[in-house]
Structure formats: C-alpha cells, structure tokens
Amino acid sequence: MIRATLFPLPGAEGFPILRRMAEKIDGGKGGARVRVSAGGASKPKAGMARSSASGKVVRGKPAAKAKAASPKKAAPKVARPRAGAAATPKTASVAPARRTTMGRSRAGLSETRPAGLNEEDQIRSAKYLPRDLPPRLFEEERFLFPESYGVNRIRLLVKDPEWLFVHWDVDPGSVESLRKALGERAMALSRMTLRVVDPTNGGSSDILLPPGARGWYIRADVARRSYKAELGVTLPSGEFRRLAESNLVVTPRVGPSRDRASRRITFGQAARLPKEAGLGQRDEELRSVSGAGPWQGSSVDGAVEGTAPGAAAAGVADAKAARPAKGSRPGASDSFRPGGASDVYRR
Amino acid sequence: MPAGYWCPVLHAHLPYVRHPEYPEFLEEDWFFEALTETYVPIIRVLDGLLQDGVDYRLTMTLSPPLLSMMQDDLLVGRYHRYLDRLVDLAHREIERTQAHDARFTDLARFYAHELADVRRIFRETYGSDFVRAFRKHRDAGKLEIITCGATHGFLPLMDTVPQAVRAQVLVAVQHYKRVLGRDPSGIWLPECGYYPGVEQFLREGGIRFGFLESLGLTDAHPRPRFGVHAPIATPGGIIFLARDMESSRQVWSSESGYPGDVDYREFYKDVGWELPMEYLKDFLPDGIRKNLGLKYYRVTGKVGLGDKQPYVRAWALEKAASHAGDFLLNRQKQVEHLAGKLGRRPVVVSPYDAELFGHWWFEGPDFLNFLFRKMHFDQDAVKPTTPLEYLEQEPELDVVQPPYCTWGADGYAEVWLNPGNDWIYPHLLVAAERMVELARRYEHPDDRERRALHQAARELLLAQASDWAFIMKTNTTVEYAKKKTRDHIARFDYLYRALTHHCMLEEPILREFEGRDNIFPELDYRVYR
C-alpha cells in the first residue's frame, strides 16, 4: 500500500500546503494531485504520511466519537490559516466574517472609481451588490450532531484491503430491558462487544468495547474475504447477546490476477448488455472469496486469488499444513487494542 | 496512422460555495481564482488552437457544482467585482513599482494586461456565461465534456444506501442534460472512487464510460491483456480507461515534475501577504490577508521564501515550451514502445485536476498550448484523442472486474475515511436513509411539502461533497469544511423533522434555505425512492 508523503515543491521547504495537497507518486501507485484554493494552509510539512500523527493507523483503534458541535456565535467562523514562513510558522487564526459591506459603498458612483471601468460599467456593476442583507432566521450553529440515533444498528464500511470501519448506534431502551432482565450486578459485569464474523468460512473474533465507543477500525485479513459485524453484549456467563447485525462487505483483491483476460466484447455490445448485467458481480465476488478463514483451520476450497496467509503457492495440502492455529496468527483476531479514542470532536 | 494515442483529461470541480447572506465570503474566492487563473486561461488556449487550425482533443469534467456556480447570478456578479478589484490593484501596482520597485514594473504591467484580457474573454467574448465557452469547443468536436457525481460525493462510502449513489449519478446526468443540451457519455467518478456494482447506476444514467486509477486495471480480475493502456469493459457493461502513471508523474510529481521548475512562478509569494495592509485595504475587505493572485517571484530552487528571486516571464515561457517538448518526446517513445509490446495502438490516459494548470502551476496553460501545437505540427507518432474517438478506432475490449479503488494517495479511502473525518459518515448515512424514507412516505405532498422535500434532497447532496472530508484530512480550511457539513445536515434535519411532523415547517425558513442552497433548481426528491 502506498505511503503518501507530502513533499512540497522544491523551493517550498517547510511551507504550508494548499487546500488539497500534492501527494507523492514517485514509485507509488497512488496519484499525486493538487487542488487549488485561496489562502495558504497551516499544516506542517510532515503531515501527510500515512504513518504521520494525523493519519496514524493503529490496529483496531476506535473511531472518533460523534462530533457534537457547540453553539457558536451568530457569525460563522471563517478559517484563515495563514501561510507560515519557513522560520516561524504562524498559527492558524480564525476570524469571524463580518457582515459588513465592502470598505466603501460602491452602490452608485463612488469617489474612487476603479481603473479600467467607466461610469456606465461601474453603475452596472453596482447592481450585483446586495443592498440589504436579510436577517438570518435559522441558526445552523445551534445544531448539535446527535450522540446517538437511538436505534440498534451497526454498519460496516471497507476502507482499504487491510482496514474496515464499523460504526453503530445503541437503543437505550434495549439496554434498559437487558438491565432489568439481568439485574444491576450482572449488567455491570457485562460488556458491549463487537463481533467480527467471516460468514464464508465461519469463525469470528470478539472485541470488548470501551464504554461510549461508537466506531472502530478493524484490521482485515490480508486475503480477500467477506465480513459481517455484530453488535452485542457479552454477559458474565460468556453468552453473546446480539443487538444488531451489519451489512456484508468484501475487501478488495490486491495484486495482479493470475488469469489472463479471455472474454472480449465490443464497445457497441457493451451498451446492449442487459441493464442487470454485472448485478451478480458482488455475489460472484463473495463466492470467489474462499480459502481458509482467519480463525479456523478448515480445508482450502479450491484455488483462488489471494490464498490464505502462510499458504503461499503450494497446493491445498501444504496450505492446510501451513495454516496456523486459531488465534495465533496475526490478523483480525488479535489487533484490537482500545485506546486513542478521539475526543477531538466533542465540544 | 499514429503509433498511439494520448487522452488528456482535466477534472474541473469546485464544491458549491455560495453565501448570499454575506456581502463577501472568503471561500467564494476559490471559484473566482479558478476562473481567473485556470478556466479562462485554458479556454483562451483552446480558442487559439481552434483559430489556428491546430487539431487538439481534450476531455474535461465540468462538475455539476462548478457548472451551477458558473450560471449563478450572484456569484457571477461577485466575480465581476473580484476581477475589477484585481485589475485596479494591478494598475496601482504599476504606479507603486514605478515609484519604488522598478524591478517589478514590467511584471505589474503584464498582470494588468493579463487580467484585462481575462475580463474581456469572460465578459465580452462569452457574455459572462462561461459555460458557452466549453459548449463551443464541444460543438467543434474537440472537447468531450463528461459529468461527475452531483455534488462530488464519495460513492464507495455511500454504497450501503444505494439510493444515495443512484441519486448522485442521476441528478448529475439530469443537470448535465439541462445545461449542456445532451446526454453525457462519460463520467468522472468522484475521486475515481469505483466499487463493483456502481455500474448499475451508471447504466441507468446512460453513461458509457468512466475512468479508474491504474490500480483498477493492474489488480483487475482476470488481468487485462494490455495493462492500463487500453480501455476495458466490466461485467456490468461500463467501459473504463485507466490512468497512466508515467505521464502523471511528469506533471504531478512534487519531486521531479515540471511545476517545480526553478523558473516557474512561486505560488507562495503573493502581494496579499507581502505588501502593507494600509496599501491593500481596498483589496482585502475583511482586513484579513489572503492570496490576491499577483506574484512577483520565481521558485528559484530549494530556498526560503526570503531568498526567492524575481519572476522572469520570458524564462518561464521558455521552460514551458521546453517541458512541452520533453513531455511530447516521452509520449512518443512511450506509445512506440507500447505499440510494439502490446501489438496494438495504445492509449495513454493523463488525468489531472484542472486547477493544477494555471492556479497552482501558473504556466500550466502555456505548457498545454505549446504541447498541443507541437503535437500537431511537429510529429505524427502520437495523436490526441477522446475516449469515444479511441473506442471507434479500437473497439475490442477485455472484460475484467476491477477491484474497489480510488485515485487517493493509498489507492483506497485513507484520505476520506480516517480518524480526522470518520465522524461524518454516521450522520451522512443516516441522513441518506432518512431521505429515502421521506421520498417513499410522501406520495402526494402538498406544495410546501414538495418544496421541502426537494430542498431536503439538496441539503443532503451538498453535505455529501467529498471535498469536506478531504479538507479535514489535508487540514487546510477545516473549520469551513466542518461548518458546511454541519450546516447542510442541520438544514436537512430541520426539514426532516418538519416533514415527519416533529416540528413546524415555517415558510420563511424554507425560503431562506431555498435562497441559499439553490443548486439544482429542478431536482425532484423522488429520485430517492
């Protein structure tokens, strides 16, 4: 996977970057792109590497909590990060956009006529100036993103071949019912749990969640496979009481295919394919994902792209032998350390 | 017959930024700067090519938000003001440098002339309706205009609410038809964000082709016979062309790419930061320093800002010409080599953000000008093309399945999904589900309800712009990106509650939303059913 690092253009050492930054592509697969914007930005040079602080990918880290916007004053803030000089980077400052007209009134004739404009042009341009600003009725800044949507649900997103992102909500009512059913003590000893399941091959891995967690990054297996996530409560007895089940996802295949394309089509034929063509693609992807799951040692189900780790290019029998026992192989099962829960967005 | 083809793609997109509630708003400058330094200069180049009989081909995304801004009276009016101010400043700069800093007088004159020319092209040649400029080149058969997501939403992270993906595609297609008078054949998936299955919605929109990061073909299954240098068809029936990394690197690379050359204009030395505030006060209405677009220094080398040397326009133009020659030579060698290896005429696809040319790399449009002319007059080996033209020449396609991929730094979603911005997705996805719920619940809305439903769809679309997540990751105008996400979700939330009877739907508030977030006036909420 590409490590994107920012190398500013020669001559711009240590300089802040644009709204969208050039990303290094030399020798990499990723694309370097620059998007433009007004104003410099204040991010220090080292910021863009995947291993950098801002984008640090820790195994199994919880996602940032839901942002709760605090009520702000009426004037929205307009961020004005300043371009820092090499020696002394300035800090970003935020200044309110003032609801004022321009420095001087331009409606009608003005004392200082801009060069290049005759009187007629200036009068015409005045029509574009707002004369009266209507008062704002709706104050968006008072809006708070909800801490929870109050339902039991969990959703899985694929970030890249190695990482999934899962987020969830809990219905406080069902937690209450459980508390009533179990009693206070048992409830206190129970833990909210994230269970990651490999539905194709069976097997699962549980992550005990810290209180208040609403999202998590899950390390996926190196081979392509499908995943589901379940949200539940692990009772003191060890029983997993499920609250919600997620959608099914498949991580993308990585690396060139062993098979060379044999099916051909013409441009004209492609347009005439039935509209449902390829709709089964996802199912086919899921079917083609086989091979041992990360959590068990069952037999490999035929040759497939991206064989199970440890199986290399050897045949099925070897693959079976090479597969480590459950729990002892790095993969989805062992990477979930809590901590690093970001409180940045809580205000 | 050429040995191969070159397919340049310029992706022109800006998020929809429009603040009628303020007389000025800083982030609206993104649009004005891009017009002044990128879109108008590129059209000026294309106009020249057309006039001089240079046969060129270019593919451009004109994203729906960008097209909408180009047609918005408020923003066009503010752009007039922006340009007038800048011309004014350039003239004052001529006076100031004559009196105090004669080194830069010629350059100040150059800017005054340049800006006046931009103004003339925008106002007089195209009557302030700049979409006409692109239509003209399309009608001349030189420019292929492709569409994008309705608000550049990042589709792979939306696929758990398929109606949201569908709406991003169909609303874009409908908008394209209305503004450009034709059906779009091609699409630039936002961020090249492809996932298996998205074809279903592209087909529904009548799209024939799109673009992928090179990873999409190198990791496709089975592997295509011609690598990334021929289009493929997916089982879903959409044709894809993949980015060529070699030609990308020559322009994009911050290490070895052309834009970093020592003679090119230095982006970070701008009069808006350098000259005294007292002098600039007419041009900085908020009293806050910002880029004004007049820059006097060249890159010079790996030196501090304080050691930059004056920009010499003539040297920069010479460099642009020599880089164009170098780029062309490389493409010639590349296509000749590939043609031999693949046994057919390859297509080298080079997509770039449009704003790279002109705004970031000031001499970019000049480079393109030299490149198209040299390609036309000086050689025969490589010919510029558009996807449809190439497909007419080489219609046979391998059928392969690309993996989920993007043109982000890692080839996937790191940029748009990381601890800095992951918090937005629960809210965006719930809002999308709620929009579907609203669309299905309301079979026969009354007039005001219908307006609220349409507006709710607009707010959702505007919240979904991938620009916000991107900005949060790249840590530039983060406060603004958060504000936009919050504002649009807040408005959506109000409308949702009103429509599900949890609060009153107040006409003045609805009108306020409609007045501000006025993109897609013909949007129909039923696209979410």
Interface residues (C-beta under 8 A of the other chain):
Chain A: M1 I2 R3 A4 L6 F7 P8 L9 P10 G11 A12 E13 F15 P16 I17 L18 R19 R20 M21 A22 E23 K24 I25 D26 K29 G30 G31 A32 R33 V34 R35 V36 S37 A38 G39 G40 A41 S42 K43 G47 M48 R50 S54 G55 K56 V57 K61 A63 A64 K65 A66 K67 A69 P76 K77 V78 A79 R80 P81 R82 A83 A85 A86 A87 V94 A95 A97 R98 R99 T100 T101 M102 G103 R104 R106 T112 P114 A115 G116 L117 S125 K127 Y128 L129 P130 L133 P134 R136 L137 F138 E140 E141 R142 F143 F145 P146 Y149 R155 L157 V158 K159 D160 P161 F165 H167 D169 R214 G215 N247 P252 R253 V254 G255 P256 S257 R258 D259 R260 A261 S262 R263 R264 I265 T266 F267 G268 A270 A271 L273 K275 E276 A277 G278 L279 Q281 R282 E285 E305 G340 S342 V344 Y345
Chain B: P20 E21 Y22 P23 E24 F25 L26 E27 D29 W30 E33 A34 E37 T38 D73 L74 V76 G77 R78 H80 R81 D84 R85 V87 D88 H91 R92 A116 P156 L157 T160 C192 P196 G197 E199 Q200 R203 E204 R208 E213 S214 L215 T218 D219 A220 H221 P222 R223 P224 R225 I232 A233 T234 P235 G236 G237 I238 I239 R243 M245 S248 R249 W252 S253 S254 E255 S256 G257 P259 G260 V262 E266 F267 Y268 W273 K281 D282 P285 D286 I288 R289 K290 N291 V299 T300 G301 K302 V303 G304 L305 G306 K308 Y352 D353 E355 L356 H359 W360 L391 E392 P395 E396 L397 D398 V399 V400 Q401 P403 Y404 C405 W407 G408 A409 D410 G411 Y412 A413 E414 L417 N418 P419 G420 D422 W423 I424 Y425 P426 H427 L429 V430 F470 I471 K473 T474 N475 T476 T477 V478 E479 Y480 K482 K483 R486 D487 I489 A490 R491 D493 Y494 E506 P508 I509 E512 F513
